[in-house]
Amino acid sequence: MLGNFGKFDNGTICFIKQTDGGFDDNGNGIEALQTESQTYPCHIVVNTNSKKGKNEDGRFQVCSYEIYMDKINIDADIVKLTREDKFLGKFEIQTIIPSKLLNRIKIFV
């Protein structure tokens, strides 16, 4: 770990890179594939957590998070988050911002 943040990390993040599906030369479908990275320690902060959503099929939950972690190169659009051994879900990456002060990156999902 680059910084001394380990004691503040409360979860893990795994990056998921997805390849697009499509069709081969014969018109047969090609399945989209997802490849997961290793897991990395991180600090997860809740931005939004609302269970007030409703649609025709019932209720749904709206969540967004800020994730702080050591700097790495990220080549993925989706993350899988776990906090304190509880799986939070898979989320699309919205923004990645370097935090020079902390020598970490901040990821919004």
N, C-alpha and C positions, 0 to 999 in steps of 0.2 A: 504494500500500500504506500502511495506516495506521501500522503499527509498523515497526521496523527488523528484521524477521524474515526478509526475503527470502533471506539467505544460509543460513538454517536450513531453508527449504522444500525438500522432497525429492520433491514430486509435484504432481499436479493432481487436482482434484475437479470433477465435472460433476453437476448436479442433474437428476433426471428426474422430471417431473410426469406422472402417468398419469391419463387420464380413463377412467371406467368404460364398458365396453361395455353392451350390453343389447339391447332390441328396440324397433323403431319401432311406429307405430300399426297397421301391417299384419302385424306379427309377424315381420318380417325382422330378422335379426341386425345389430347395430351393433358394429363392431370397436372395441376399446379402443385408444386412441392414447397414444403416449408422446412428450413434448416435452422436448428436452434444452436446458439452459441453456448459457451460455458456460462455458468452463473457468476455474477459479480456482487460483492457487498455494496450496499447503498443505503442512503437515508431517504425515507419516503415521507412526504408531507401531504396531507389531504388538502386539496384546493376546494373541491365540491363533493358532497355526498348527500344526495337527495333521493328519497324514496317516494316522492310525490308525483312522479310521472304516471300518466294514465294513457292507455290507448284502447282500441277495440278489444284486444285480447286480454286485457287486465292491466296490472301495474308493472312498472319497470323502475330501475334504479339508475340515476345519473351520477357518475363519478369522474373526477379529474384529479390528477396528482402532480406534484413536483418531486423530481428525483434528483438527488445530489450524489455524485460518484466520482471516483478518480478518472482523470482524462484517459480516454482510449479512442481509437478510430471506430466510428460506428457506421456500418453499411447495412442498415436494416430500417424497416418502416414500422415494425410491430415489436412490442415488448411484453414480457410475461412477468408480472410482479407478485412477490410473496413478502408479506410483512409478519414478523413474529410467528412463523410457521403457518400462516393462514394465506391461502391462495387468493389474491385479489382479482385476478383476471388478466386477459390479454387486451392491450390498448394500442392504438395507433399513435406514433410519435407526432406531436404537433410542432415542437420547436426544441432546438438544442442550443444552449447559450453557455459559452465558457465563463467561468467565474475566476478571474485572475487573482482576486483577493484570497480565495480559498484554495487555489490551484486544483479546482475540481470543475466538473461540468454540471449544468442544471438542465434537466430534460423535462419538458412539459408533455403530459399525455392526458 
